[in-house]
Amino acid sequence: MRLTLRQLDVMVAIARTGSTTEAGRQLSLSQSAVSAALAELETQFDTKVFDRVGKRVVLNDCGRLLLPRALAVLDQMREIEHLFEDGAGALRVGASTTVGNYMMPSVLGAFQRRWPMTRIELEVGNTREVVDAVAAYRVDIGFIEGPCHHPELTVHAWMDDELCVVAAPSHPAALAGAPPAALAAARWILREPGSGTRDIVESILLPHLGVFASTMHLGNSEAIKRAVAEGMGVSCLSLRVVQDWLDNGRLQRVDAGLPRLRRTLFRIHPRRKVLSVPLQRFVEHCGTWH
């Protein structure tokens, strides 16, 4: 069966007007085109949907069964025609843990206030998981904390992020001012392998510390922050993650004579992906974020 929207449109117009001539006027079609479309529809169903009463046509029992369904289909098509007006869209965003938990809520909130018709789904994982999701087109765009060398992805620098070494105020590293040798000997609480934060921390700190004498792995920055506050070890986390606890005294920044610790956060998407209008709006919005 090759039922068309034009055939349904003609059938509904005839039902409303009771005339193929008047239906043609409403649809800007000739009477012969209307009659041909109706004949095609009735051929498709192998049944008549109108009774011919003199010059008028009236819905029969089959027509009355078809009419509400035809109206529903045409209403859905009108919704589809206007689907992308007023900024409507459905975006899938992937973000590594720190970005997803501590930055994206503000980014998405500001975007939704400006474009309330755009629906956004956020998927949070470590950097490796986000890269895989973007490469597999499971998400439209990704924001990551570590480097990405995937050959099928385009990588753009997004924003700078400051890192800091932190400990509980009572921890020896905090009390002693922790020279690099003391930090190297401390137990470090780090993210799991595959985390962008873990990769960056190692690349920044190991040239100065040589090695981490002891490590403990936790799956997200919030867990690490709480473990450090309990005196279980030291860590290096985004300032955005720990700023509130530095302010209230639950954590203390460790001055180890290290250079300022900074990293670049990246935006990624597939090289072959065509950016839709809603996605391009979102990219431009993120580009203004600091």
C-alpha atoms as one frame of an Amber mdcrd trajectory, in Angstrom:
protein
   0.000   0.000   0.000   1.278   3.469  -0.922  -1.082   5.735   0.916  -0.061
   9.404   0.662  -0.662  12.458   2.805  -2.209  14.209  -0.201  -4.847  11.468
  -0.445  -5.696  11.827   3.261  -5.763  15.627   2.938  -8.209  15.366   0.034
 -10.388  12.854   1.857 -10.635  15.117   4.939 -11.390  18.212   2.833 -14.185
  16.408   0.989 -15.614  15.132   4.275 -15.709  18.676   5.672 -17.165  20.367
   2.610 -19.284  17.583   1.107 -18.020  18.567  -2.338 -15.025  17.706  -4.495
 -15.256  21.163  -6.074 -15.122  23.002  -2.750 -12.393  20.660  -1.460 -10.344
  21.590  -4.549 -10.763  25.295  -3.802  -9.554  24.835  -0.218  -6.554  22.790
  -1.306  -5.783  24.861  -4.445  -6.306  21.769  -6.600  -8.421  21.209  -9.673
 -11.580  19.149  -9.313 -10.042  16.469 -11.500  -6.949  16.286  -9.229  -9.200
  15.943  -6.166 -11.258  13.222  -7.815  -8.096  11.390  -8.887  -6.652  11.522
  -5.347  -9.913  10.196  -3.876 -10.040   7.407  -6.450  -6.437   6.435  -5.618
  -7.270   6.317  -1.899 -10.314   4.146  -2.420  -8.281   1.876  -4.702  -5.615
   1.566  -2.000  -8.217   0.427   0.540 -10.238  -1.498  -2.036 -13.381   0.086
  -0.642 -15.463   3.228  -1.048 -15.288   5.789   1.761 -17.987   8.123   0.444
 -21.571   7.640  -0.784 -22.479   9.741  -3.793 -25.808  11.498  -3.148 -26.637
  13.592  -6.192 -23.938  16.259  -6.458 -22.883  15.695  -2.861 -20.555  13.132
  -1.348 -21.180  11.846   2.173 -18.967   9.702   4.368 -20.129   6.105   4.592
 -19.379   3.711   7.456 -15.855   3.024   6.195 -15.214   6.730   5.763 -16.378
   7.450   9.311 -13.915   4.825  10.560 -11.055   6.328   8.550 -11.697  10.045
   9.237 -10.421  10.342  12.857  -7.300   8.384  11.970  -6.660  10.549   8.931
  -7.092  13.686  11.047  -4.604  12.325  13.626  -1.987  11.605  10.939  -2.379
  15.066   9.390  -2.133  16.731  12.818   1.109  14.864  13.475   2.487  15.993
  10.130   1.707  19.621  10.962   3.570  19.179  14.249   6.532  17.772  12.330
   6.466  20.719   9.907   6.825  23.130  12.849   9.083  20.877  14.884  12.228
  23.025  14.655  10.619  26.410  15.124  11.329  28.397  18.301  14.632  26.617
  18.878  13.206  23.145  19.259  15.635  20.248  19.203  16.720  17.109  21.019
  20.423  17.085  21.879  22.475  14.331  23.501  25.525  15.636  25.350  28.334
  13.574  26.844  30.570  14.994  29.568  33.413  13.590  31.627  32.786  13.426
  35.350  34.075  16.781  36.592  32.620  18.671  33.639  29.311  16.811  33.843
  28.821  17.189  37.586  30.272  20.640  38.247  30.043  22.667  35.020  27.339
  21.299  32.747  24.390  21.971  35.112  25.074  25.728  34.879  25.816  25.571
  31.145  22.648  23.609  30.411  20.505  25.716  32.732  21.501  28.942  30.998
  20.956  27.375  27.568  17.497  26.039  28.498  16.411  29.441  29.773  17.251
  30.896  26.377  16.019  27.952  24.267  13.319  26.256  26.362  12.041  24.173
  23.417  15.332  22.277  23.119  15.396  18.990  25.039  18.833  17.934  26.285
  19.999  14.581  27.628  23.296  14.520  29.549  25.403  11.357  29.780  28.268
  11.476  32.315  31.276   9.107  32.307  35.041   9.248  32.345  36.924  10.730
  29.405  37.448   7.387  27.688  33.738   6.566  27.938  32.734   9.961  26.532
  35.159   9.612  23.603  33.705   6.179  22.817  30.127   7.516  23.024  30.881
  10.405  20.658  32.727   8.177  18.189  29.784   5.745  18.166  27.274   8.610
  17.641  25.489   7.720  20.898  25.834  11.380  21.850  26.015  14.413  19.563
  28.850  16.228  21.298  31.245  15.609  24.178  33.154  17.658  26.744  36.227
  16.021  28.246  39.029  16.726  30.723  41.816  14.771  29.043  43.429  14.717
  25.609  41.722  12.934  22.727  43.551  11.439  19.752  40.689   9.506  18.163
  41.128   9.741  14.373  37.391  10.073  13.701  36.809  12.973  16.111  37.339
  16.717  15.834  38.816  18.241  19.002  38.466  21.903  20.018  39.906  23.596
  23.106  36.945  24.697  25.226  38.132  26.373  28.432  40.944  26.443  30.986
  40.519  24.776  34.354  42.704  25.307  37.419  43.787  22.325  39.511  45.012
  22.370  43.096  46.545  19.922  45.565  44.356  19.569  48.649  44.425  17.803
  51.994  42.486  17.799  55.244  43.637  20.650  57.542  44.962  18.054  60.000
  46.895  16.054  57.397  50.721  16.191  57.733  51.028  17.474  54.169  48.899
  20.500  55.066  50.665  21.103  58.363  54.171  20.792  57.013  53.690  22.818
  53.864  54.562  19.612  52.007  57.689  19.944  49.884  57.600  17.780  46.746
  59.372  14.882  48.479  56.739  14.810  51.247  53.932  14.870  48.687  55.499
  12.011  46.740  55.569   9.950  49.952  51.928  10.690  50.836  49.045   8.453
  49.863  47.348   9.886  46.805  43.644   9.442  46.178  43.142   9.438  42.421
  40.535   8.757  39.769  40.499   5.439  37.941  42.620   4.799  34.817  40.804
   6.252  31.796  39.805   9.370  33.674  40.906  12.640  32.092  41.613  14.093
  35.520  43.854  11.124  36.360  45.831  11.483  33.110  46.310  15.223  33.575
  47.271  14.937  37.258  49.934  12.379  36.410  51.298  14.405  33.488  51.469
  17.588  35.601  52.691  16.232  38.934  54.948  13.263  38.177  57.670  15.397
  36.555  57.955  17.173  39.932  57.259  14.290  42.331  58.851  11.429  40.448
  56.373   8.811  41.625  53.295   8.367  43.805  54.475   6.123  46.639  50.936
   4.967  47.430  47.635   5.413  45.595  43.975   4.761  46.200  41.460   4.846
  43.341  37.916   6.215  43.616  35.378   6.544  40.829  34.410  10.219  41.020
  35.671  13.566  42.236  33.026  13.934  44.940  34.103  10.672  46.572  37.740
  11.756  46.401  36.921  15.118  47.950  35.164  13.456  50.875  37.940  10.916
  51.375  40.563  13.671  51.439  38.478  15.660  53.963  38.494  12.569  56.195
  42.301  12.598  56.204  42.705   9.489  54.063  45.246  11.094  51.743  45.923
  14.004  49.406  44.654  14.658  45.905  44.777  17.067  43.004  41.327  18.197
  41.877  39.706  20.954  39.881  39.343  24.127  41.895  35.690  24.122  40.818
  35.218  20.830  42.696  36.821  21.883  45.999  36.296  25.653  46.187  33.293
  25.401  48.530  35.178  23.166  50.995  38.271  25.362  50.821  36.033  28.281
  51.741  34.447  26.517  54.738  37.714  25.018  55.985  36.973  21.338  55.388
  39.906  21.186  52.973  43.161  23.074  52.760  45.165  23.941  49.704  48.673
  22.456  49.919  51.486  24.792  48.984  54.190  22.503  47.638  56.198  25.011
  45.639  54.761  23.588  42.424  54.019  25.725  39.362  50.434  26.781  38.813
  48.477  23.704  37.778  46.190  24.231  34.809  44.638  22.069  32.139  42.540
  22.562  29.021  39.051  21.140  28.726  38.025  20.024  25.241  34.898  19.837
  23.079  34.687  16.885  20.677  32.350  15.702  17.919  32.595  13.293  14.952
  34.479  14.687  11.951  31.666  13.731   9.582  28.851  15.058  11.738  26.757
  17.872  10.297  25.902  20.282  13.112  22.156  20.923  13.181  20.872  24.418
  13.963  20.070  23.513  17.617  23.482  21.857  18.039  25.257  24.837  16.481
  23.405  27.116  18.908  24.582  24.958  21.784  28.193  25.033  20.546  28.086
  28.822  20.304  26.556  29.035  23.782  29.303  26.846  25.256  31.918  28.976
  23.514  30.884  31.963  25.630  31.226  30.026  28.897  34.194  30.625  31.201
